[in-house]
Amino acid sequence: MTVAPLDALPLHVLRRRSSTKWRSYPEDVIPMFVAETDFALAPPITDALRAAVEIGDTGYTPPRPGVADAFVGFAGRRWGWEIDPARVRWTGDVMMGVVELLRAAVAPGARVVVTPPVYPPFFDTVREAGVVVEEVPLEDTGSGWRLDLPGIDAALRSGARAVLLCNPHNPTGTAHSASDLAELARIAARHAAVVISDEIHGPLTRPDIAFTPFLTASPDAAEVGFAVTSASKTFNLAGLKCAVMVAGSDAHAEVLRGLPWEVEWRTGLFGALAHNAAFSPASDDWLDRLLARLDENRALLVDLVASHLPRARFRVPDAGFLAWLDVSAYGWGDDPAVTVRRDARVALHHGPYFGPQGVGHVRLNFGCGPDLLREAIERIGRLAAR
């Protein structure tokens, strides 16, 4: 059945928002840097938050806010992933969850593998947890990216104790294959290492691409892994603060239960209410319409890049609303986002922030209306034509 793509809010409405995307730069700059989207909330979320405001329901988050059950239901419907709710805990956001799991599961000073180019907070999060970053970059296959499994094996063999996985990957949008994830789990099990999988982009996987939650990839994955995820990226709820941590085994469930109670208290009440509404069946239609919009925008972006930035390298992402563009051929320096913002008045994310592999790259957010996407690429194209 054909689904009508979601429409973005008008620009004059978006500019009334007070979030980072709309308050970081002057109004003549098109903001496409941070991972916020330009759509109205799913109606069940709006209803839940409005009802809470109307009765002044703004106190502390309750001991059992329903977060685990909501995510368990969503994972079962969308991915066929059956989760024991007793293996789920919650916190304020995905990076909070990652920090606490690293602190609980890895000894201070141990090395943790990250796979750049990767979401910039991964580097800071590892350091915040008192452990050390070990970079094992993704492999560029010529047609896409994949985990460097021999490189990860070598890092764990030499003493690294954990892998911080991004699945699907940010910024490349790579949905790691089930076979690669199973092999990663086998490697981690052989070296008695832990895998913590950030799966916040999972619900945004293209309908024609399979998303494999890491903990489902194999029995080894369930034994070595934790997953951390949230409704925040898909449903644009980052300011409301709620995420879930999932253990794949009874032993790891004990690790979750051993976390300080304060970890759960960091969950915002509005975050929990919005999370529950987002992951309810009532929001499935909105999500399907969002995925339809992102599919159309991906196709549009392919055409726009070919027409206006023909020397750029761009691969259609498997998941998400973020595009990773190599624009080094245009001579805009190691950090092209600076030149693009200054001279084209389009704000993109800085490629080098994602690691050395990001030199000459930018990350572009296409979670917007097609007209705004078209205007942004046309502006950058005029800069490229100078």
C-alpha positions as CSV (number, residue, x, y, z in Angstrom):
1,M,0.0,0.0,0.0
2,T,1.3,3.4,-1.0
3,V,1.9,5.8,2.0
4,A,1.6,9.5,1.6
5,P,5.0,11.2,2.5
6,L,5.0,13.4,5.6
7,D,5.1,17.1,4.9
8,A,7.6,19.4,6.6
9,L,6.3,22.4,8.6
10,P,6.6,25.8,6.8
11,L,9.8,27.6,7.1
12,H,8.2,30.6,9.0
13,V,6.9,28.1,11.6
14,L,10.2,26.3,11.9
15,R,12.0,29.6,12.6
16,R,9.9,30.0,15.7
17,R,11.5,27.0,17.2
18,S,14.1,27.6,19.9
19,S,16.2,24.4,19.4
20,T,19.8,24.3,18.4
21,K,19.0,23.9,14.7
22,W,17.1,27.1,14.5
23,R,19.1,29.3,17.0
24,S,22.7,28.7,16.1
25,Y,22.9,30.8,12.9
26,P,21.3,33.9,11.4
27,E,18.1,33.6,9.4
28,D,19.8,33.8,6.1
29,V,21.6,30.5,6.8
30,I,19.8,27.2,6.0
31,P,20.5,24.9,8.9
32,M,21.3,21.3,7.9
33,F,24.0,20.4,10.5
34,V,22.4,19.0,13.7
35,A,20.2,15.9,13.5
36,E,16.8,17.6,14.1
37,T,14.0,17.1,11.7
38,D,11.4,19.6,10.3
39,F,8.2,17.8,10.8
40,A,5.3,18.2,13.2
41,L,5.3,15.6,16.0
42,A,3.4,12.4,15.6
43,P,-0.2,13.2,16.8
44,P,-0.1,10.7,19.7
45,I,3.0,12.4,21.1
46,T,1.3,15.8,20.9
47,D,-1.7,14.5,22.6
48,A,0.3,12.9,25.4
49,L,2.3,16.1,26.1
50,R,-0.7,18.4,25.8
51,A,-2.7,16.3,28.3
52,A,0.3,16.4,30.7
53,V,0.6,20.1,30.5
54,E,-3.1,20.7,30.9
55,I,-3.1,18.9,34.3
56,G,0.3,20.2,35.4
57,D,1.9,16.7,35.2
58,T,5.4,18.0,35.3
59,G,6.8,16.3,38.4
60,Y,9.3,13.5,38.8
61,T,9.5,10.5,36.5
62,P,7.7,7.6,38.2
63,P,9.6,4.4,39.1
64,R,7.9,2.4,36.3
65,P,7.1,4.9,33.5
66,G,6.2,2.2,30.9
67,V,9.3,2.9,28.9
68,A,10.5,-0.7,28.8
69,D,7.2,-2.1,27.7
70,A,6.7,0.5,25.0
71,F,10.1,-0.3,23.4
72,V,9.5,-4.0,23.7
73,G,6.3,-3.7,21.8
74,F,7.9,-1.5,19.1
75,A,10.8,-3.9,18.6
76,G,8.5,-6.8,18.3
77,R,6.2,-5.1,15.8
78,R,8.9,-3.5,13.6
79,W,11.7,-6.0,13.7
80,G,10.4,-9.2,15.2
81,W,12.8,-8.8,18.1
82,E,11.4,-10.4,21.2
83,I,12.8,-8.7,24.4
84,D,12.3,-9.6,28.0
85,P,11.2,-6.3,29.7
86,A,13.3,-7.3,32.7
87,R,16.4,-6.8,30.6
88,V,15.6,-3.1,29.8
89,R,16.4,0.0,31.9
90,W,16.1,3.7,30.9
91,T,18.0,6.9,31.2
92,G,18.2,10.4,29.8
93,D,19.7,9.8,26.4
94,V,21.8,7.4,24.4
95,M,25.2,8.9,25.3
96,M,24.3,8.8,29.0
97,G,23.6,5.2,28.7
98,V,26.8,4.5,26.8
99,V,28.9,6.3,29.5
100,E,27.2,4.3,32.3
101,L,27.6,1.0,30.5
102,L,31.3,1.6,29.8
103,R,31.8,2.5,33.5
104,A,30.1,-0.6,34.6
105,A,31.4,-3.1,32.1
106,V,35.0,-2.0,31.3
107,A,37.9,-1.3,33.7
108,P,39.2,2.3,34.0
109,G,41.9,3.0,31.5
110,A,41.0,0.1,29.2
111,R,40.9,0.7,25.4
112,V,37.6,0.9,23.6
113,V,37.3,0.5,19.8
114,V,35.4,3.1,17.8
115,T,34.9,3.0,14.1
116,P,35.4,6.4,12.5
117,P,34.2,8.3,10.7
118,V,31.7,8.2,13.5
119,Y,29.3,10.4,15.5
120,P,31.6,12.9,17.3
121,P,30.3,12.4,20.9
122,F,31.6,8.8,20.7
123,F,35.1,10.2,21.2
124,D,34.1,12.4,24.2
125,T,31.9,9.7,25.7
126,V,34.6,7.1,25.9
127,R,36.9,9.6,27.6
128,E,34.2,10.7,30.0
129,A,33.8,7.1,31.0
130,G,37.5,6.9,32.0
131,V,38.6,4.6,29.2
132,V,40.7,5.2,26.1
133,V,39.7,5.5,22.4
134,E,41.2,3.0,19.9
135,E,40.3,3.9,16.4
136,V,39.6,1.1,13.8
137,P,38.2,3.0,10.8
138,L,35.4,1.6,8.6
139,E,36.6,0.0,5.4
140,D,35.7,1.9,2.2
141,T,34.7,-0.9,-0.2
142,G,34.3,1.4,-3.2
143,S,30.6,1.1,-3.1
144,G,29.9,1.5,0.6
145,W,31.4,1.0,4.1
146,R,31.7,-2.0,6.4
147,L,33.3,-2.8,9.7
148,D,37.0,-3.7,9.5
149,L,36.6,-7.0,11.3
150,P,40.2,-8.1,11.1
151,G,41.2,-4.7,12.5
152,I,38.8,-5.0,15.4
153,D,40.0,-8.5,16.0
154,A,43.6,-7.3,16.2
155,A,42.6,-4.5,18.6
156,L,40.9,-6.8,20.9
157,R,43.7,-9.4,20.7
158,S,46.1,-6.7,21.7
159,G,44.1,-5.8,24.8
160,A,41.1,-3.5,23.9
161,R,38.2,-4.6,26.1
162,A,35.1,-3.2,24.3
163,V,33.7,-2.1,21.0
164,L,31.4,1.0,20.8
165,L,29.3,0.1,17.7
166,C,27.1,2.5,15.7
167,N,24.3,0.5,14.1
168,P,23.1,1.9,11.8
169,H,26.2,4.0,11.4
170,N,26.3,7.7,11.7
171,P,27.4,9.5,9.5
172,T,27.5,7.0,6.6
173,G,24.1,5.6,7.1
174,T,25.4,2.0,6.9
175,A,23.1,-0.7,8.2
176,H,25.7,-3.3,9.1
177,S,24.8,-6.8,7.7
178,A,23.7,-9.6,10.0
179,S,26.7,-11.6,8.9
180,D,29.2,-8.8,9.8
181,L,27.4,-8.3,13.2
182,A,27.5,-12.0,13.9
183,E,31.2,-12.1,13.1
184,L,31.9,-9.1,15.3
185,A,30.1,-10.9,18.1
186,R,32.2,-14.0,17.5
187,I,35.4,-11.9,17.7
188,A,34.3,-10.2,20.9
189,A,33.3,-13.5,22.5
190,R,36.7,-15.0,21.7
191,H,38.5,-12.1,23.4
192,A,36.0,-11.8,26.3
193,A,35.1,-8.2,25.2
194,V,31.9,-6.3,25.4
195,V,30.0,-4.7,22.5
196,I,27.8,-1.6,23.2
197,S,25.6,-0.9,20.2
198,D,24.1,2.6,19.6
199,E,21.0,1.8,17.6
200,I,19.2,5.2,17.7
201,H,18.9,5.3,13.8
202,G,17.4,1.8,13.6
203,P,13.8,2.8,13.2
204,L,14.9,5.0,10.2
205,T,16.2,2.2,8.1
206,R,14.9,2.2,4.6
207,P,12.0,-0.1,3.9
208,D,14.0,-2.1,1.3
209,I,17.0,-2.6,3.7
210,A,17.1,-5.0,6.7
211,F,18.0,-3.6,10.0
212,T,19.6,-6.2,12.3
213,P,19.6,-5.3,16.0
214,F,23.0,-6.3,17.3
215,L,21.7,-8.5,20.1
216,T,19.7,-10.6,17.6
217,A,22.6,-11.3,15.2
218,S,23.7,-14.5,16.9
219,P,23.9,-16.2,20.3
220,D,27.3,-14.7,20.8
221,A,25.9,-11.2,20.2
222,A,23.3,-11.8,22.9
223,E,26.1,-12.9,25.3
224,V,28.6,-10.0,24.6
225,G,26.2,-7.2,23.9
226,F,24.2,-4.3,25.1
227,A,22.0,-2.0,23.0
228,V,21.2,1.6,23.7
229,T,18.5,3.4,21.7
230,S,15.8,6.0,21.9
231,A,12.8,7.4,20.1
232,S,14.5,10.8,20.0
233,K,16.1,10.7,16.6
234,T,13.2,9.2,14.7
235,F,10.5,11.3,16.4
236,N,12.5,14.5,17.0
237,L,12.4,14.3,20.8
238,A,16.0,15.0,21.8
239,G,15.1,17.8,24.2
240,L,12.8,15.6,26.2
241,K,15.5,13.1,27.5
242,C,14.6,9.4,27.4
243,A,16.6,6.4,26.2
244,V,16.6,2.6,26.8
245,M,19.4,0.2,27.6
246,V,18.9,-3.4,26.7
247,A,20.9,-6.4,27.9
248,G,21.3,-9.5,25.8
249,S,21.9,-12.0,28.6
250,D,21.1,-12.6,32.2
251,A,24.6,-11.7,33.2
252,H,24.3,-8.3,31.4
253,A,20.9,-7.8,32.9
254,E,22.6,-7.9,36.3
255,V,25.0,-5.2,35.1
256,L,21.9,-3.0,34.2
257,R,20.3,-3.7,37.6
258,G,23.6,-2.7,39.3
259,L,23.6,0.7,37.8
260,P,23.0,3.6,40.2
261,W,19.3,4.6,40.5
262,E,20.3,8.1,39.5
263,V,20.8,6.7,36.0
264,E,17.1,6.2,35.7
265,W,16.2,9.4,37.5
266,R,17.9,11.3,34.6
267,T,15.0,10.3,32.4
268,G,12.6,13.3,31.9
269,L,8.9,12.8,32.6
270,F,8.0,14.4,29.3
271,G,10.7,12.2,27.7
272,A,9.0,9.1,29.0
273,L,5.5,10.2,28.0
274,A,6.7,11.1,24.5
275,H,8.7,7.9,24.2
276,N,5.8,5.7,25.1
277,A,3.5,7.5,22.6
278,A,6.1,7.4,19.9
279,F,6.7,3.6,20.3
280,S,3.0,2.8,20.5
281,P,1.1,1.3,17.5
282,A,-0.8,4.6,17.2
283,S,2.4,6.3,15.9
284,D,3.2,3.6,13.3
285,D,1.4,5.4,10.5
286,W,3.3,8.6,11.2
287,L,6.6,6.7,11.1
288,D,5.7,5.0,7.8
289,R,4.9,8.4,6.3
290,L,8.3,9.8,7.6
291,L,10.1,6.9,6.0
292,A,8.3,7.6,2.7
293,R,9.4,11.3,2.9
294,L,13.0,10.3,3.6
295,D,12.9,7.9,0.6
296,E,11.7,10.7,-1.7
297,N,14.3,13.0,-0.3
298,R,17.2,10.5,-0.8
299,A,16.2,10.2,-4.4
300,L,16.0,13.9,-4.8
301,L,19.3,14.4,-3.2
302,V,20.9,12.0,-5.6
303,D,19.6,14.1,-8.5
304,L,20.6,17.4,-6.9
305,V,24.1,16.3,-6.2
306,A,24.5,15.0,-9.7
307,S,23.3,18.3,-11.1
308,H,24.9,20.8,-8.8
309,L,27.9,19.0,-7.2
310,P,29.0,16.5,-9.9
311,R,32.5,16.2,-8.4
312,A,31.2,15.2,-5.0
313,R,31.1,11.6,-3.8
314,F,27.8,10.6,-2.3
315,R,26.4,7.2,-1.5
316,V,22.8,6.7,-0.6
317,P,22.5,5.8,3.1
318,D,20.8,2.6,4.2
319,A,19.2,4.4,7.2
320,G,18.6,7.8,8.7
321,F,18.3,11.3,7.3
322,L,22.0,12.2,7.2
323,A,24.1,12.3,4.0
324,W,27.9,11.9,4.1
325,L,29.4,13.9,1.3
326,D,33.0,14.0,0.1
327,V,33.4,17.5,-1.4
328,S,37.2,17.5,-1.3
329,A,37.4,17.9,-5.1
330,Y,36.1,21.5,-4.7
331,G,39.1,22.7,-2.8
332,W,37.2,24.1,0.2
333,G,39.8,22.9,2.7
334,D,40.0,20.2,5.3
335,D,36.8,21.4,6.9
336,P,34.5,22.4,3.9
337,A,31.5,23.2,6.2
338,V,33.3,26.5,7.2
339,T,33.5,27.7,3.6
340,V,30.0,26.4,2.7
341,R,28.4,28.2,5.7
342,R,30.3,31.4,5.0
343,D,29.9,31.6,1.3
344,A,26.8,29.6,0.5
345,R,24.9,30.3,3.7
346,V,24.2,26.6,4.4
347,A,25.2,25.2,7.7
348,L,26.5,21.6,7.4
349,H,28.2,19.4,10.0
350,H,32.0,19.5,10.1
351,G,33.5,16.4,8.5
352,P,36.7,16.4,10.6
353,Y,34.7,16.2,13.8
354,F,33.9,12.6,12.9
355,G,37.6,11.6,12.8
356,P,40.5,12.0,10.4
357,Q,38.5,10.2,7.7
358,G,36.2,13.2,7.6
359,V,38.7,15.6,6.1
360,G,37.2,17.2,3.0
361,H,33.7,15.9,4.0
362,V,30.5,17.3,5.3
363,R,27.4,15.8,6.8
364,L,24.0,17.1,5.5
365,N,20.6,16.6,7.2
366,F,17.9,15.9,4.6
367,G,15.1,15.5,7.2
368,C,13.3,18.5,5.8
369,G,11.0,19.5,3.0
370,P,12.1,19.0,-0.6
371,D,12.0,22.7,-1.4
372,L,14.4,23.5,1.4
373,L,16.7,20.6,0.4
374,R,16.6,21.9,-3.2
375,E,17.5,25.4,-2.2
376,A,20.4,24.3,0.0
377,I,22.0,22.2,-2.7
378,E,21.5,24.9,-5.3
379,R,23.2,27.4,-3.1
380,I,26.2,25.1,-2.6
381,G,26.2,24.4,-6.3
382,R,26.5,28.1,-7.1
383,L,29.5,28.2,-4.8
384,A,31.0,25.2,-6.5
385,A,30.5,26.9,-9.9
386,R,32.5,30.0,-9.0
